[in-house]
Amino acid sequence: MPPAEAPPSEDESGKPKPQERVQKLRLGVRVVWWSAVVLTLCFGGVALWMGVGQRDPFALIFLVLAGCCALAGYGTLVAFRRPSAS
């Protein structure tokens, strides 16, 4: 008896199942969010180092970049939050 084949991940029209599309979307959202977090920490660290340690006025640019990345991460969470259970 041949081994049972796994059900195809696509329906007859060639489109992925809705579950798989949602999983890929959630994975993409997580990647974007973590990227924003990492960039926020990096730019914030550079701004802190330049502003406090070096007294460089260009630290403000990195502070603005860190703020933009933080807003992008927050916006990603707000835009793609899971619906409430109610």
N, C-alpha and C positions, 0 to 999 in steps of 0.2 A: 504494500500500500504506500503510495507516495506521500511525503509530508504535506500537511495542510499549508496552503499559501496564506500569507497575511492579507487581510483585505486591502484593496488599493486605497491610497491616501487621497485620491481624487475621484470625484463622481464621474458620471458618463460624459459630462460636458467638458471635462479636463480642468475644472476649477478645484482648488483645495477646499476641504471641508471647513465649515465655519469655525469649528473648534481649533483647527490648526491655524487659521488666519488670526484668531484672537490670541493664541499662544505666541505667534510670531510678533504680533503687535505689542504684547506685553514685554517680550524679550527686547524689542527695539526701544520701548519706553525705558526699561531698566538700563540699557546701554547708554541712552542719552542722559538719564538722570545721574548715573555714576560718573560719566564723563564731565558733566557740569560740576559735580562735587569735587572731583580731582582738580579741575581747572580753577575752581574757586579757591581751594586750599593752596594751590601753587601760586596763583596770582596774589592771593592775600599774604602768603609768606614772603614773596618777593617785595611787595609793597611795604610790609613791616620792616624787612631787612634794609630796604633802601631808605625808608622814611626815618626810622629810628637810628639805625646804625650808620648810615652814610649821609644823612641830612640832605638827600637828593630830592629836589622838587618834582622830578619825574615819577616819583613813587605814587603820586596822585593818579597817574595814568593806569598803573597796575591796580590801584584800589578801585578805580572805575571798572576795569575789566573784571575784577573779582565780583563786584556787585552785579554786573551784567550776567555773569555765569550763574550766580546765585539766583537771580530772577528767572533765568532760563530753566534752571532745575526746578524751581518752585512752580513755574508755569507749566512745565511738563507734568508734574504731579497733579496739579489742579485740572488740567485739560483731560487727562486720561485716568482720573480716579475711578475706582470701582463704584458702581451704583450702590446705594444703601440697601440694606436688607428689608426695609419697611415697604 
